[in-house]
């Protein structure tokens, strides 16, 4: 766990308490904040703090936003963010969006998301507002069932990839590893989805075919949290909370660069030619580059997760997308109940759930 700077806040009820003050916020791996809780989140950002309940022990803690310099949003429908992006700009807070844009429409695995056409349109609008590269396409997870084979998944990816061409730079994917996630397994069985597990040869063959397909787009291809090594196909292990992207998009932010341990250098020329640029340099322009002086990886994440340290502010059992394979909801009924309760507070509660 990251040891964020501690501070004190004054709660809505007047109580003074201690709070974490993270620099990087993840919003969120645990629920879809942009789709369902954007108004709540931006209200709490304005107030200056929110509360978070630990899912394992039920203890409530507090997060101050006074040091926040960058937010990574995760969503299957980030359309509501469009009306809030100016607020981030006013606060000099950077962001990018991990946009899960799947096509399980025919199979009914994601009943709560908008139509595919609408979601693709939202992707393009966000790119027009934020800039290319700040909206990252995820097809995640790749699920095999009695109705979906690997060839079907490639066709779905090709359809979306063609429509995103010119707007997208990267495709992140993961193979559904159902046996490792009890909630996923339970939800699929409860919803009568006849799933199939991927084996190594299938994964390798799919990666090879995806790499061939990608020749017409030249997207960066990356896997999320996967053990399998498919670098031979030009597919790399991803960092979803990625300090390299933060450097690219917010290298002007001295406070953020200081936190990330980044040094910005200008390329010097002399009678003997331009200086040698280090192999690990992140190019910012023809004349400037960045060097990371420390490892920002979050050691508390899964073994094959490359994410850097961040504070996730979401809570489980709060997302009413109602995806059949959801890892974050114990039950659809609980998620809908919590979402409705949050709405009843008019998004004024300290917590996502309104509790």
ABEGO torsion letter per residue (X at the ends): XBBBBBBBBBBAAGBBBBBBBBABBBOBAABBAAAAAAAAAAAAAAAGBBBBBBAAAGBBBBBBAAABABBBBBBABAAAAAAAAAAAAAAGBBBBBBBBBBBAAAAGABAABBBAAAAAAAAAAAAAAAEBGABBBBBOBBBBBAABBAAAAAAAAAAAAAAABGABABBBBBBBBAAABAAAAAAAAAAGBBBBBBBAAAAAAAAAAAAAAAAAAGBBBBBBGBABBAAAAGBBBBBABBAAAAAAAAAABAAAAAAAGBBBBBBBBBAAEBBBBBAABBBABAABBBBBABBABBAABBAABABBBBBBABBBGABAAGBAABAABABAAAAAAAAAAAAAAGGABABAAGX
